[in-house]
């Protein structure tokens, strides 16, 4: 069997490799048909094409078109002539000479010499499908056919059309030993998928999208497929060699976030890749992709750059080992490169939407038709959900319809919307940060002075008084308790998003208001339906009935540690004033107003600011209704305009 058979498949010319038969199998067993479509003729498809002068344009283009295994790897010495006269069973839709202008014909011939892969994808492989595809009765009269370039086309056997192109009724179902030939009155239409469109430099230039184009192709990855390659004689050292090497090209932007392993060197796990997490080359999906022009890209960079002000060095919180080794900074080796990469990831990640996952007005998914969704511009959708997982809702400052406005480009797997402005809502690129108190957020605490315990409750327990006192997030909280009544527990937490709407969100350079959500002590012991048992430290408890309230108050102090640009990665600290909390209800208590982080932590996996909470209740305070037990739900960093 010819070695080319090892890697030709229905989708092999894209980035996906189809599983194909081994050399011990025959192509007819895999791609042939039975019954009425079987043939005994000895003429090949190439024989039929080359013997009729009406197909001479197609013949000459096929002779000059080298077969490519992928964009970078032509099969030297193997053309589409060889494919059409080989044993692989295919169906070919051949345009007559009259279907091509002289200019089109010459253009394909010239491209075959200079851009062979383009000719393959857009003309030759766009005209050929595997298996025998006949326009005769039996089975469905309308089939969707996958062409050799992966494109799906509608074959209407009753109307005698292929993707709307007329088939000559006098020249259909021409039978060859290796397939079927249909004559068409013009070439079958080629449509780019989103990936192909963006990769094409001429498209990018014509639509002023070179920066988007360059970022996309920079994330292409080509790798060797040993399992699909043909092994030859080992070299002198016994290493395998390959007479045919198969390579597959894919793109990192298809696959979401990729964090580097934490056990690698520092410079290798500094950050991670982030993308729109959608395989935009898949032909049977329906995507809406926002395509920023260079002007929109520059607009986004201008908006995002102040949020990504990186320092030359940061404290490596993993190497510091929970505060035990402050002499271990983590260096940022290339500040400009990290800033550029982080901004590009922010630009890219919100851009893609899968039509199937967009909800209607009541939240039901899978109901939209593409034309209806585009004409509606998402206005009737309850929200928009991009492929990265962001939920976008209209508000007073931003409307969903603004996102989906702009010139539309019809693509084989959806539509591209050309955007001259990167109008992503601010809450997406500089969100509020929620740090849920728990084991995942604790950075350091002293077992000598304090301990902690988780508390949770159900709606039934709190339903009689929750309107008065409030409810915590997820109906749980942590109590930071002293080991002795006279000690002041001190706990330090990571200021890195751990829960809530923006999971894993990280502090950016810029301004925030920083809060702690405090919980009354009686939440630890309240388990009756009508009365709240109010715990007062370790001194006992009392009932709060009607207006007879004896509050358990708190005094707290916060100390924030953050990067100040030190060349050795040392943090700077700032203490808050002593803050009173009355202990009567779940309350969001302001710790720092208009706090400005001078440097960004976004995408730095093991670096983040910390905040220390300690009880400020002295012995005299505790004799006057204060406690040094601290019940905390979470921290909130409210993003603010700078």
DRENBADO-536160 format. One record per residue (C-alpha): residue number from 0; x, y, z. Coordinates in Angstrom, 3 decimals, decimal comma. Layout:
BEGIN
NUM;X;Y;Z .
...
REM end
This chain:
BEGIN
0;0,000;0,000;0,000 .
1;1,292;3,461;-0,848 .
2;2,691;5,136;2,248 .
3;0,497;8,226;1,713 .
4;-2,433;6,112;2,853 .
5;-1,169;6,181;6,394 .
6;-2,267;9,707;7,028 .
7;-4,915;10,771;4,531 .
8;-8,283;11,016;6,247 .
9;-11,429;13,063;6,188 .
10;-9,935;15,667;8,481 .
11;-6,210;15,066;8,085 .
12;-5,682;18,319;6,237 .
13;-6,774;20,343;9,253 .
14;-5,134;20,098;12,658 .
15;-7,006;16,935;13,599 .
16;-5,671;13,599;12,388 .
17;-8,220;10,948;11,568 .
18;-7,559;7,350;12,640 .
19;-6,862;5,492;9,423 .
20;-6,383;1,850;8,456 .
21;-3,120;-0,002;8,814 .
22;-1,065;-1,157;5,868 .
23;-2,559;-4,630;6,160 .
24;-5,995;-3,248;5,248 .
25;-7,152;-2,170;1,806 .
26;-8,656;1,200;1,084 .
27;-11,638;-0,408;-0,640 .
28;-12,504;-2,242;2,591 .
29;-12,606;1,058;4,441 .
30;-13,824;3,513;1,819 .
31;-15,557;1,363;-0,781 .
32;-19,294;0,669;-0,927 .
33;-21,419;-2,365;-1,512 .
34;-24,301;-3,246;-3,804 .
35;-25,437;-0,789;-6,459 .
36;-22,377;1,456;-6,119 .
37;-19,809;-1,302;-6,622 .
38;-17,814;-1,165;-9,843 .
39;-15,719;-3,453;-12,004 .
40;-14,327;-0,816;-14,354 .
41;-10,551;-0,635;-14,685 .
42;-10,347;3,107;-15,470 .
43;-9,279;5,311;-12,542 .
44;-10,643;8,739;-11,758 .
45;-7,454;10,186;-13,173 .
46;-7,897;8,236;-16,422 .
47;-11,405;9,686;-16,854 .
48;-10,265;13,255;-16,083 .
49;-7,151;13,167;-18,280 .
50;-8,948;11,670;-21,297 .
51;-11,548;14,458;-21,580 .
52;-10,307;17,865;-22,782 .
53;-13,246;19,563;-21,018 .
54;-11,465;18,907;-17,701 .
55;-7,958;19,983;-18,767 .
56;-7,829;22,966;-16,380 .
57;-8,652;20,754;-13,399 .
58;-6,184;18,132;-14,675 .
59;-3,261;20,564;-14,910 .
60;-3,937;22,067;-11,481 .
61;-4,072;18,554;-9,961 .
62;-0,763;17,605;-11,623 .
63;0,982;20,644;-10,153 .
64;-0,620;20,488;-6,696 .
65;1,614;18,719;-4,190 .
66;-0,197;16,897;-1,409 .
67;0,443;18,394;2,038 .
68;0,233;16,428;5,279 .
69;-0,090;19,758;7,094 .
70;0,710;23,374;6,295 .
71;4,437;22,929;6,875 .
72;4,996;19,435;5,459 .
73;4,416;18,662;1,754 .
74;4,613;15,052;0,607 .
75;7,483;15,504;-1,842 .
76;6,850;13,858;-5,191 .
77;3,191;13,118;-4,477 .
78;0,484;15,201;-6,171 .
79;-3,276;15,049;-6,476 .
80;-2,735;13,243;-9,782 .
81;-1,164;10,410;-7,773 .
82;-4,039;10,460;-5,328 .
83;-6,696;10,247;-8,073 .
84;-4,998;7,380;-9,862 .
85;-4,236;5,414;-6,692 .
86;-6,293;2,770;-4,921 .
87;-7,910;5,094;-2,381 .
88;-11,655;5,370;-3,062 .
89;-12,904;8,947;-3,411 .
90;-15,610;11,039;-5,031 .
91;-14,555;14,086;-7,032 .
92;-16,690;17,017;-8,213 .
93;-14,872;18,253;-11,326 .
94;-15,533;21,734;-12,746 .
95;-15,360;22,007;-16,515 .
96;-13,023;24,429;-18,233 .
97;-16,008;26,716;-18,824 .
98;-16,545;26,866;-15,033 .
99;-13,173;28,596;-14,550 .
100;-12,064;31,868;-16,060 .
101;-8,600;31,994;-17,589 .
102;-7,579;34,294;-14,757 .
103;-8,815;31,831;-12,102 .
104;-7,084;28,949;-13,844 .
105;-3,760;30,792;-14,066 .
106;-4,063;31,943;-10,469 .
107;-4,455;28,360;-9,193 .
108;-1,474;27,243;-11,299 .
109;0,692;30,052;-9,917 .
110;-0,386;29,368;-6,350 .
111;0,446;25,678;-6,810 .
112;4,067;26,776;-7,224 .
113;4,130;29,329;-4,377 .
114;1,328;28,443;-1,914 .
115;0,583;24,789;-2,483 .
116;-1,212;24,292;0,809 .
117;-3,657;27,074;-0,093 .
118;-4,480;25,362;-3,415 .
119;-4,969;22,079;-1,615 .
120;-7,313;23,465;1,031 .
121;-9,304;25,870;-1,107 .
122;-9,549;24,009;-4,413 .
123;-8,313;20,436;-4,750 .
124;-9,251;19,015;-1,325 .
125;-12,385;21,160;-1,469 .
126;-13,467;19,152;-4,539 .
127;-12,824;15,640;-3,203 .
128;-14,452;13,475;-0,526 .
129;-13,650;9,974;0,666 .
130;-16,013;7,070;-0,103 .
131;-18,321;6,709;-3,096 .
132;-20,950;9,453;-3,035 .
133;-23,601;8,748;-5,688 .
134;-26,584;10,829;-6,761 .
135;-29,000;7,918;-6,958 .
136;-31,942;6,697;-4,880 .
137;-31,722;4,840;-1,602 .
138;-31,247;6,293;1,836 .
139;-31,453;10,016;2,420 .
140;-31,851;12,246;-0,617 .
141;-29,916;14,995;1,164 .
142;-26,591;14,160;2,810 .
143;-23,928;16,226;4,536 .
144;-20,579;15,258;3,052 .
145;-17,194;15,868;4,704 .
146;-14,638;16,917;2,114 .
147;-10,928;16,087;2,316 .
148;-10,187;19,529;3,732 .
149;-12,683;18,908;6,542 .
150;-15,409;21,172;5,111 .
151;-18,980;19,931;5,323 .
152;-21,134;20,338;2,226 .
153;-24,771;19,539;1,480 .
154;-25,247;16,946;-1,275 .
155;-28,826;17,182;-2,595 .
156;-29,290;14,092;-4,747 .
157;-32,797;14,985;-5,841 .
158;-32,014;18,560;-6,871 .
159;-28,617;17,452;-8,206 .
160;-26,629;20,096;-6,350 .
161;-23,547;20,054;-4,171 .
162;-23,492;22,954;-1,715 .
163;-25,793;24,808;-4,125 .
164;-23,616;24,117;-7,204 .
165;-25,383;22,372;-10,088 .
166;-24,306;18,875;-11,117 .
167;-24,554;18,096;-14,848 .
168;-27,362;15,490;-15,072 .
169;-25,665;13,956;-18,133 .
170;-22,364;13,647;-16,291 .
171;-23,189;12,418;-12,809 .
172;-22,217;9,150;-11,151 .
173;-19,391;8,467;-13,600 .
174;-17,947;5,243;-12,244 .
175;-14,230;4,576;-11,878 .
176;-12,279;1,742;-10,306 .
177;-11,353;4,011;-7,404 .
178;-14,457;6,139;-6,999 .
179;-17,158;8,332;-8,491 .
180;-16,970;11,505;-10,585 .
181;-19,575;14,266;-10,915 .
182;-19,232;17,207;-13,282 .
183;-20,236;20,622;-11,882 .
184;-20,836;23,974;-13,556 .
185;-18,506;25,871;-11,211 .
186;-15,994;25,048;-8,450 .
187;-17,508;24,072;-5,112 .
188;-17,550;27,110;-2,803 .
189;-14,823;27,356;-0,187 .
190;-15,450;29,087;3,139 .
191;-12,818;29,669;5,764 .
192;-13,441;28,485;9,279 .
193;-12,507;30,995;11,954 .
194;-9,045;29,544;12,475 .
195;-8,243;29,491;8,759 .
196;-9,575;33,007;8,281 .
197;-7,448;34,477;11,057 .
198;-4,325;32,568;9,997 .
199;-4,544;33,880;6,443 .
200;-2,290;36,930;6,252 .
201;-4,197;38,473;3,338 .
202;-7,450;38,308;5,304 .
203;-5,724;39,834;8,316 .
204;-4,312;42,688;6,257 .
205;-7,592;43,333;4,443 .
206;-9,439;43,632;7,763 .
207;-6,634;45,402;9,691 .
208;-6,240;42,494;12,128 .
209;-2,514;41,832;11,949 .
210;-1,998;42,000;15,724 .
211;-4,733;39,421;16,310 .
212;-3,318;37,327;13,454 .
213;0,235;37,477;14,825 .
214;-0,845;36,470;18,328 .
215;-2,842;33,531;16,948 .
216;-0,077;32,067;14,811 .
217;2,466;32,594;17,616 .
218;0,445;30,051;19,595 .
219;0,497;27,393;16,880 .
220;2,275;24,236;17,975 .
221;3,466;21,538;15,580 .
222;4,422;18,188;17,036 .
223;5,590;14,849;15,732 .
224;3,139;11,900;15,697 .
225;5,252;8,785;16,055 .
226;2,185;6,535;16,053 .
227;1,223;7,704;12,539 .
228;4,737;7,820;11,089 .
229;6,457;5,034;9,142 .
230;9,607;3,788;10,844 .
231;12,697;3,017;8,817 .
232;16,045;1,413;9,600 .
233;17,553;2,455;12,971 .
234;20,616;4,687;12,827 .
235;24,108;3,601;13,869 .
236;23,286;4,208;17,544 .
237;20,069;2,207;17,384 .
238;17,782;5,251;17,396 .
239;14,652;5,008;15,237 .
240;14,486;6,841;11,917 .
241;11,385;7,509;9,848 .
242;10,881;7,264;6,116 .
243;7,664;9,248;6,562 .
244;7,205;11,581;9,512 .
245;3,715;12,793;10,362 .
246;3,297;16,154;12,106 .
247;0,170;17,680;13,577 .
248;-0,394;21,390;14,092 .
249;-2,751;22,705;16,739 .
250;-3,101;25,929;18,695 .
251;-2,811;26,592;22,437 .
252;-5,650;29,110;22,295 .
253;-8,105;26,252;21,734 .
254;-7,602;24,702;25,140 .
255;-8,201;27,168;27,982 .
256;-5,685;27,773;30,752 .
257;-2,387;25,944;31,015 .
258;-0,512;26,323;34,249 .
259;3,120;25,300;34,313 .
260;4,048;22,547;36,810 .
261;4,864;23,835;40,275 .
262;7,896;21,589;40,686 .
263;9,753;23,147;37,771 .
264;12,226;26,002;37,889 .
265;10,938;29,405;38,921 .
266;11,134;30,957;35,482 .
267;9,063;28,107;34,039 .
268;6,144;28,427;36,420 .
269;6,085;32,169;36,576 .
270;2,756;32,381;34,779 .
271;0,342;30,413;32,599 .
272;-1,388;30,569;29,220 .
273;-4,974;31,699;28,946 .
274;-7,187;31,758;25,867 .
275;-10,711;31,748;24,506 .
276;-10,803;27,982;25,132 .
277;-12,656;27,052;21,961 .
278;-11,476;24,911;19,055 .
279;-12,378;27,430;16,366 .
280;-11,263;25,152;13,535 .
281;-14,011;22,591;14,225 .
282;-16,414;22,670;11,289 .
283;-19,526;21,317;13,002 .
284;-19,659;23,985;15,726 .
285;-21,260;27,412;15,534 .
286;-19,158;30,184;17,038 .
287;-19,490;33,938;17,252 .
288;-15,975;35,367;17,447 .
289;-15,242;39,018;18,131 .
290;-12,314;40,003;15,900 .
291;-10,434;43,072;17,151 .
292;-8,820;45,262;14,546 .
293;-5,399;46,721;15,235 .
294;-7,131;49,887;16,451 .
295;-9,221;47,848;18,900 .
296;-6,138;45,923;20,026 .
297;-4,297;49,184;20,705 .
298;-7,373;50,514;22,521 .
299;-7,365;47,438;24,769 .
300;-3,641;47,731;25,472 .
301;-4,121;51,348;26,527 .
302;-6,917;50,348;28,918 .
303;-5,141;47,325;30,378 .
304;-1,536;48,469;30,618 .
305;-1,953;50,389;33,927 .
306;-3,302;47,177;35,510 .
307;-0,161;45,215;34,636 .
308;2,609;47,256;36,200 .
309;5,076;44,537;37,199 .
310;7,921;44,847;39,713 .
311;11,459;43,547;39,056 .
312;11,073;41,024;41,907 .
313;8,369;39,530;44,113 .
314;8,283;37,443;47,252 .
315;7,817;33,799;46,311 .
316;5,152;32,715;48,789 .
317;5,726;29,039;48,079 .
318;9,478;29,235;48,717 .
319;8,931;31,349;51,819 .
320;7,091;28,304;53,193 .
321;4,270;30,064;55,004 .
322;6,414;32,841;56,346 .
323;9,370;30,837;57,668 .
324;11,991;31,922;55,128 .
325;11,813;35,572;54,194 .
326;15,114;35,464;52,331 .
327;13,664;33,746;49,247 .
328;12,365;36,259;46,718 .
329;11,073;35,289;43,296 .
330;12,457;37,294;40,437 .
331;10,495;38,436;37,408 .
332;13,074;38,022;34,676 .
333;11,377;39,998;31,879 .
334;8,891;42,602;33,049 .
335;7,993;43,895;29,568 .
336;7,420;40,410;28,167 .
337;5,206;39,414;31,102 .
338;3,163;42,585;30,754 .
339;2,685;42,052;27,016 .
340;1,686;38,419;27,485 .
341;-0,767;39,190;30,295 .
342;-2,471;41,967;28,346 .
343;-2,780;39,781;25,250 .
344;-4,404;36,993;27,298 .
345;-6,927;39,469;28,693 .
346;-7,724;40,723;25,204 .
347;-8,192;37,227;23,786 .
348;-10,030;35,284;26,502 .
349;-13,477;37,029;26,345 .
350;-13,845;37,005;22,547 .
351;-15,526;33,712;21,632 .
352;-19,125;32,541;22,113 .
353;-20,602;29,133;21,274 .
354;-24,153;29,645;19,984 .
355;-25,358;26,407;21,593 .
356;-24,590;27,695;25,104 .
357;-26,281;31,087;24,818 .
358;-29,482;31,207;26,898 .
359;-32,795;32,634;25,810 .
360;-34,760;35,146;27,889 .
361;-35,572;32,558;30,582 .
362;-32,130;30,950;30,621 .
363;-32,792;27,913;28,397 .
364;-29,840;26,999;26,196 .
365;-29,682;25,539;22,699 .
366;-32,710;27,402;21,340 .
367;-31,080;30,109;19,216 .
368;-30,667;30,095;15,450 .
369;-27,597;32,015;14,344 .
370;-29,400;34,628;12,240 .
371;-31,912;35,308;15,020 .
372;-29,174;35,645;17,637 .
373;-27,165;38,034;15,487 .
374;-30,120;40,219;14,556 .
375;-31,161;40,324;18,212 .
376;-27,529;41,111;19,194 .
377;-28,042;39,097;22,365 .
378;-30,528;41,642;23,743 .
379;-33,144;38,982;24,550 .
380;-30,624;36,551;26,027 .
381;-30,697;36,382;29,811 .
382;-26,911;36,762;29,702 .
383;-24,011;35,975;27,399 .
384;-21,597;33,156;28,198 .
385;-18,249;33,130;26,458 .
386;-16,228;29,972;25,915 .
387;-13,751;30,934;28,640 .
388;-16,616;30,765;31,154 .
389;-17,330;34,453;31,789 .
390;-20,961;35,460;32,322 .
391;-21,781;38,865;30,860 .
392;-24,945;40,717;31,877 .
393;-26,154;44,147;30,823 .
394;-26,042;46,913;33,413 .
395;-26,362;50,686;33,521 .
396;-22,850;51,123;32,170 .
397;-22,678;48,361;29,578 .
398;-25,090;46,586;27,208 .
399;-24,727;43,116;25,680 .
400;-25,820;44,476;22,308 .
401;-22,739;46,734;22,192 .
402;-20,542;43,651;22,280 .
403;-22,197;42,032;19,252 .
404;-22,361;45,131;17,055 .
405;-20,108;45,557;14,030 .
406;-19,581;44,243;10,486 .
407;-20,173;40,510;10,184 .
408;-18,056;38,025;8,225 .
409;-19,744;34,777;7,183 .
410;-17,543;31,839;8,198 .
411;-18,046;28,102;7,674 .
412;-18,383;27,459;11,424 .
413;-20,137;30,635;12,505 .
414;-19,550;34,332;12,102 .
415;-16,791;36,811;12,842 .
416;-17,728;40,284;14,076 .
417;-15,156;42,944;13,255 .
418;-14,578;45,167;16,288 .
419;-12,934;48,590;16,063 .
420;-13,240;48,925;19,827 .
421;-12,499;46,437;22,594 .
422;-15,691;47,149;24,559 .
423;-15,428;44,460;27,234 .
424;-17,081;45,415;30,570 .
425;-14,696;46,594;33,285 .
426;-15,897;43,989;35,787 .
427;-14,408;41,341;33,494 .
428;-10,876;42,689;33,250 .
429;-10,640;44,346;36,685 .
430;-13,159;42,421;38,809 .
431;-13,891;42,606;42,495 .
432;-11,915;39,942;44,347 .
433;-13,510;37,600;46,887 .
434;-11,315;35,658;49,302 .
435;-13,325;33,023;51,127 .
436;-11,817;32,390;54,554 .
437;-10,757;28,765;54,885 .
438;-7,740;26,440;54,691 .
439;-7,091;27,455;51,081 .
440;-6,746;31,133;51,988 .
441;-4,754;30,952;55,248 .
442;-1,131;31,938;54,767 .
443;0,177;31,918;58,341 .
444;-1,037;31,821;61,939 .
445;0,435;31,224;65,377 .
446;-0,694;27,984;66,996 .
447;0,647;29,338;70,263 .
448;-1,862;32,176;70,434 .
449;-4,807;30,991;68,364 .
450;-6,691;28,294;66,579 .
451;-9,637;28,122;64,246 .
452;-12,703;26,136;63,453 .
453;-15,228;26,044;60,649 .
454;-18,917;26,606;61,310 .
455;-21,800;26,050;58,951 .
456;-25,548;26,214;59,273 .
457;-28,672;25,656;57,229 .
458;-31,503;27,929;56,251 .
459;-33,824;26,217;58,741 .
460;-31,589;27,231;61,652 .
461;-31,374;30,911;60,763 .
462;-34,669;31,547;58,982 .
463;-36,307;33,266;61,983 .
464;-33,605;35,870;62,384 .
465;-31,555;35,982;59,182 .
466;-33,359;39,102;57,907 .
467;-32,222;40,932;61,006 .
468;-28,675;39,682;61,264 .
469;-27,742;38,708;57,704 .
470;-26,502;35,570;56,053 .
471;-22,957;34,558;55,211 .
472;-21,740;33,413;51,818 .
473;-22,327;29,664;51,401 .
474;-23,873;29,643;54,907 .
475;-20,539;29,078;56,620 .
476;-17,728;31,007;58,285 .
477;-14,615;30,497;60,381 .
478;-14,052;31,346;64,025 .
479;-10,530;32,518;64,873 .
480;-10,301;31,718;68,557 .
481;-7,653;32,415;71,223 .
482;-5,966;29,491;72,936 .
483;-6,343;31,410;76,165 .
484;-8,786;34,110;77,140 .
485;-5,937;36,614;77,425 .
486;-4,283;35,872;74,072 .
487;-4,921;37,763;70,845 .
488;-5,205;35,409;67,853 .
489;-3,383;36,624;64,732 .
490;-4,045;35,171;61,286 .
491;-2,599;36,060;57,894 .
492;-4,544;35,399;54,664 .
493;-3,699;35,332;50,976 .
494;-5,313;38,140;49,001 .
495;-5,972;35,928;46,013 .
496;-9,468;35,100;44,801 .
497;-10,631;31,736;46,104 .
498;-14,391;31,697;45,722 .
499;-17,378;33,617;44,463 .
500;-18,104;35,007;41,039 .
501;-14,444;35,532;40,103 .
502;-12,679;32,403;41,240 .
503;-8,868;32,555;41,080 .
504;-8,921;36,327;40,483 .
505;-5,719;38,099;41,401 .
506;-4,783;41,590;42,505 .
507;-3,926;44,012;39,716 .
508;-1,965;47,218;40,033 .
509;-4,475;49,896;40,898 .
510;-7,006;51,034;43,472 .
511;-9,274;48,928;45,715 .
512;-11,402;49,343;48,816 .
513;-10,598;46,386;51,099 .
514;-13,265;44,911;53,396 .
515;-13,655;42,033;55,811 .
516;-17,069;40,426;56,336 .
517;-17,477;39,924;60,106 .
518;-19,957;37,495;61,672 .
519;-21,576;37,827;65,148 .
520;-20,232;35,396;67,742 .
521;-23,707;34,079;68,450 .
522;-23,663;32,387;65,017 .
523;-21,476;29,743;66,683 .
524;-24,131;28,676;69,199 .
525;-27,514;29,746;67,802 .
526;-29,579;26,659;67,218 .
527;-33,037;27,571;68,487 .
528;-35,923;28,766;66,385 .
529;-36,918;32,001;68,129 .
530;-34,039;33,125;70,294 .
531;-30,388;33,832;69,617 .
532;-27,936;32,419;72,105 .
533;-25,303;35,083;72,448 .
534;-21,865;33,780;73,396 .
535;-19,587;36,166;75,278 .
536;-16,064;34,799;74,863 .
537;-15,486;32,042;77,411 .
538;-17,583;33,756;80,072 .
539;-20,871;32,038;79,293 .
540;-23,893;33,048;77,237 .
541;-27,072;35,073;77,384 .
542;-30,361;35,169;75,504 .
543;-31,202;38,087;73,293 .
544;-34,961;38,543;73,618 .
545;-36,853;41,494;72,167 .
546;-34,758;44,608;72,846 .
547;-32,706;43,137;75,669 .
548;-29,433;42,969;73,761 .
549;-26,024;42,667;75,322 .
550;-23,659;42,923;72,367 .
551;-20,375;41,082;72,044 .
552;-18,156;43,657;70,414 .
553;-14,779;43,380;68,700 .
554;-11,707;45,443;68,096 .
555;-9,655;44,406;65,088 .
556;-6,577;45,629;63,278 .
557;-5,466;44,719;59,758 .
558;-1,931;44,761;58,363 .
559;-1,473;44,454;54,625 .
560;1,798;43,269;53,046 .
561;2,421;44,081;49,395 .
562;5,176;44,435;46,831 .
563;6,823;47,856;46,814 .
564;9,309;47,305;44,006 .
565;12,235;46,177;46,147 .
566;14,905;44,612;43,922 .
567;15,178;41,682;46,347 .
568;11,439;41,037;46,525 .
569;10,779;42,231;50,097 .
570;7,233;43,352;50,898 .
571;6,099;46,616;52,455 .
572;3,478;46,649;55,214 .
573;0,712;49,058;56,194 .
574;-1,450;48,870;59,335 .
575;-5,036;49,988;59,585 .
576;-6,484;51,954;62,455 .
577;-8,081;49,979;65,283 .
578;-11,615;49,217;64,078 .
579;-14,711;48,568;66,221 .
580;-17,314;45,981;65,181 .
581;-20,524;45,870;67,243 .
582;-21,143;42,132;66,711 .
583;-24,887;42,537;66,068 .
584;-25,120;41,370;62,448 .
585;-23,141;40,076;59,504 .
586;-21,385;43,239;58,461 .
587;-18,980;44,322;55,728 .
588;-16,300;46,295;57,568 .
589;-13,986;48,662;55,681 .
590;-10,301;48,040;56,440 .
591;-8,529;50,193;53,822 .
592;-10,134;52,820;51,595 .
593;-8,642;53,700;48,190 .
594;-5,712;51,391;48,749 .
595;-3,402;51,419;45,710 .
596;-1,369;48,336;44,878 .
597;1,608;49,763;42,982 .
598;2,377;46,428;41,278 .
599;0,277;43,716;39,671 .
600;0,100;40,083;40,816 .
601;-2,011;38,829;37,918 .
602;-0,687;35,568;36,453 .
603;2,060;35,227;39,085 .
604;1,152;31,834;40,431 .
605;2,984;31,924;43,762 .
606;3,058;35,633;44,523 .
607;0,238;37,597;46,114 .
608;-0,291;40,232;48,808 .
609;-1,337;39,104;52,286 .
610;-3,504;40,607;54,998 .
611;-3,104;39,963;58,717 .
612;-6,070;40,175;61,095 .
613;-5,563;40,371;64,837 .
614;-7,771;41,060;67,806 .
615;-7,136;44,401;69,488 .
616;-9,306;43,725;72,555 .
617;-7,282;44,236;75,722 .
618;-8,207;42,933;79,177 .
619;-10,013;46,192;80,020 .
620;-11,978;45,911;76,774 .
621;-13,017;42,342;77,516 .
622;-14,415;43,451;80,870 .
623;-16,602;45,874;78,929 .
624;-18,300;43,506;76,504 .
625;-15,522;42,895;73,959 .
626;-14,205;39,503;72,887 .
627;-11,057;38,369;71,168 .
628;-12,918;35,645;69,280 .
629;-13,127;36,709;65,615 .
630;-15,751;35,196;63,301 .
631;-14,988;35,948;59,653 .
632;-16,801;35,060;56,437 .
633;-14,512;36,459;53,729 .
634;-12,503;39,413;52,427 .
635;-13,667;41,600;49,555 .
636;-11,507;43,856;47,391 .
637;-13,785;46,295;45,552 .
638;-12,226;47,397;42,298 .
639;-12,175;51,161;41,776 .
640;-11,372;53,482;38,913 .
641;-7,900;54,911;39,289 .
REM end
